[in-house]
Amino acid sequence: MVAVEQLVREIARALVDEPTAVEVQSVDRDENTVLKLRVAPQDVGKVIGKQGRTARSVRTILGAVSMKLHHRYTLDILEEDEQG
C-alpha cells in the first residue's frame, strides 16, 4: 500500500507548482483503500485538470494498479475546506 501512496504522491508532485504541499493519506475500508490527496489551494485545478481529465487519468492508473494487486484503490481529491 505504501508504494501506491508513493505513486500518487509522485504523480501529484509532478503536476503542481508547490510539490512540498502534496499530502496523501490512506484510509482502509472494508473492501478498498481510499487515498485522500491534498495539495495547495492554487494547485487543485492542476490536479483535477480541464473537465476532470487529469484526475480521471490518475484514477485510471489506480485502476490498473488495483487489478494487479487485487485490491481496490480509489482517489479523493480534497478541496481546501475539506478536513478529510
C-alpha positions as YAML, in Angstrom:
chain: A
units: angstrom
residues:
- id: 1
  name: MET
  ca: [0.00, 0.00, 0.00]
- id: 2
  name: VAL
  ca: [2.89, 2.36, 0.72]
- id: 3
  name: ALA
  ca: [4.03, 2.01, -2.90]
- id: 4
  name: VAL
  ca: [0.58, 3.03, -4.16]
- id: 5
  name: GLU
  ca: [0.57, 6.09, -1.87]
- id: 6
  name: GLN
  ca: [4.04, 6.98, -3.10]
- id: 7
  name: LEU
  ca: [2.92, 6.59, -6.73]
- id: 8
  name: VAL
  ca: [0.03, 9.04, -6.26]
- id: 9
  name: ARG
  ca: [2.28, 11.43, -4.33]
- id: 10
  name: GLU
  ca: [4.91, 11.48, -7.09]
- id: 11
  name: ILE
  ca: [2.35, 11.97, -9.86]
- id: 12
  name: ALA
  ca: [0.79, 14.86, -7.96]
- id: 13
  name: ARG
  ca: [4.18, 16.44, -7.23]
- id: 14
  name: ALA
  ca: [4.97, 16.39, -10.95]
- id: 15
  name: LEU
  ca: [1.75, 18.29, -11.71]
- id: 16
  name: VAL
  ca: [1.74, 21.07, -9.11]
- id: 17
  name: ASP
  ca: [3.66, 24.30, -8.50]
- id: 18
  name: GLU
  ca: [4.13, 23.55, -4.78]
- id: 19
  name: PRO
  ca: [5.26, 19.92, -4.55]
- id: 20
  name: THR
  ca: [6.11, 20.24, -0.85]
- id: 21
  name: ALA
  ca: [2.42, 20.82, -0.08]
- id: 22
  name: VAL
  ca: [1.34, 17.45, -1.52]
- id: 23
  name: GLU
  ca: [-0.04, 15.05, 1.10]
- id: 24
  name: VAL
  ca: [-1.51, 11.59, 0.57]
- id: 25
  name: GLN
  ca: [-3.37, 9.82, 3.35]
- id: 26
  name: SER
  ca: [-4.74, 6.30, 3.02]
- id: 27
  name: VAL
  ca: [-7.92, 5.17, 4.73]
- id: 28
  name: ASP
  ca: [-8.65, 1.44, 4.74]
- id: 29
  name: ARG
  ca: [-12.27, 0.48, 4.35]
- id: 30
  name: ASP
  ca: [-13.91, -2.95, 4.18]
- id: 31
  name: GLU
  ca: [-13.10, -3.82, 0.58]
- id: 32
  name: ASN
  ca: [-11.00, -0.92, -0.62]
- id: 33
  name: THR
  ca: [-8.49, 1.75, 0.31]
- id: 34
  name: VAL
  ca: [-9.28, 5.42, -0.21]
- id: 35
  name: LEU
  ca: [-6.31, 7.64, -1.00]
- id: 36
  name: LYS
  ca: [-7.00, 11.21, 0.06]
- id: 37
  name: LEU
  ca: [-4.91, 13.69, -1.90]
- id: 38
  name: ARG
  ca: [-4.42, 17.20, -0.58]
- id: 39
  name: VAL
  ca: [-2.49, 19.88, -2.48]
- id: 40
  name: ALA
  ca: [-2.04, 23.65, -2.10]
- id: 41
  name: PRO
  ca: [-5.31, 25.51, -2.84]
- id: 42
  name: GLN
  ca: [-3.93, 27.08, -6.01]
- id: 43
  name: ASP
  ca: [-2.88, 23.63, -7.33]
- id: 44
  name: VAL
  ca: [-6.24, 21.85, -7.00]
- id: 45
  name: GLY
  ca: [-7.19, 22.81, -10.56]
- id: 46
  name: LYS
  ca: [-3.92, 21.42, -11.91]
- id: 47
  name: VAL
  ca: [-4.56, 18.06, -10.27]
- id: 48
  name: ILE
  ca: [-8.16, 17.92, -11.48]
- id: 49
  name: GLY
  ca: [-7.44, 19.24, -14.99]
- id: 50
  name: LYS
  ca: [-9.81, 20.53, -17.64]
- id: 51
  name: GLN
  ca: [-13.14, 18.75, -17.36]
- id: 52
  name: GLY
  ca: [-11.53, 16.39, -14.82]
- id: 53
  name: ARG
  ca: [-9.26, 14.74, -17.37]
- id: 54
  name: THR
  ca: [-6.11, 14.72, -15.23]
- id: 55
  name: ALA
  ca: [-7.94, 13.31, -12.20]
- id: 56
  name: ARG
  ca: [-9.58, 10.70, -14.44]
- id: 57
  name: SER
  ca: [-6.16, 9.70, -15.78]
- id: 58
  name: VAL
  ca: [-4.73, 9.25, -12.28]
- id: 59
  name: ARG
  ca: [-7.79, 7.19, -11.35]
- id: 60
  name: THR
  ca: [-7.26, 5.05, -14.46]
- id: 61
  name: ILE
  ca: [-3.69, 4.34, -13.33]
- id: 62
  name: LEU
  ca: [-5.03, 3.43, -9.87]
- id: 63
  name: GLY
  ca: [-7.49, 1.09, -11.55]
- id: 64
  name: ALA
  ca: [-4.64, -0.71, -13.31]
- id: 65
  name: VAL
  ca: [-2.71, -0.96, -10.03]
- id: 66
  name: SER
  ca: [-5.86, -2.26, -8.32]
- id: 67
  name: MET
  ca: [-6.16, -5.05, -10.88]
- id: 68
  name: LYS
  ca: [-2.53, -6.06, -10.43]
- id: 69
  name: LEU
  ca: [-2.64, -6.01, -6.63]
- id: 70
  name: HIS
  ca: [-6.16, -7.49, -6.36]
- id: 71
  name: HIS
  ca: [-7.20, -4.66, -4.05]
- id: 72
  name: ARG
  ca: [-9.38, -1.69, -4.95]
- id: 73
  name: TYR
  ca: [-7.90, 1.80, -4.56]
- id: 74
  name: THR
  ca: [-9.91, 4.98, -5.02]
- id: 75
  name: LEU
  ca: [-8.76, 8.60, -5.11]
- id: 76
  name: ASP
  ca: [-10.38, 11.54, -3.35]
- id: 77
  name: ILE
  ca: [-9.00, 14.98, -4.15]
- id: 78
  name: LEU
  ca: [-9.70, 17.16, -1.15]
- id: 79
  name: GLU
  ca: [-10.67, 20.78, -1.56]
- id: 80
  name: GLU
  ca: [-9.20, 23.44, 0.73]
- id: 81
  name: ASP
  ca: [-12.12, 23.41, 3.18]
- id: 82
  name: GLU
  ca: [-12.32, 19.60, 3.48]
- id: 83
  name: GLN
  ca: [-10.56, 18.18, 6.51]
- id: 84
  name: GLY
  ca: [-10.84, 14.56, 5.38]
...
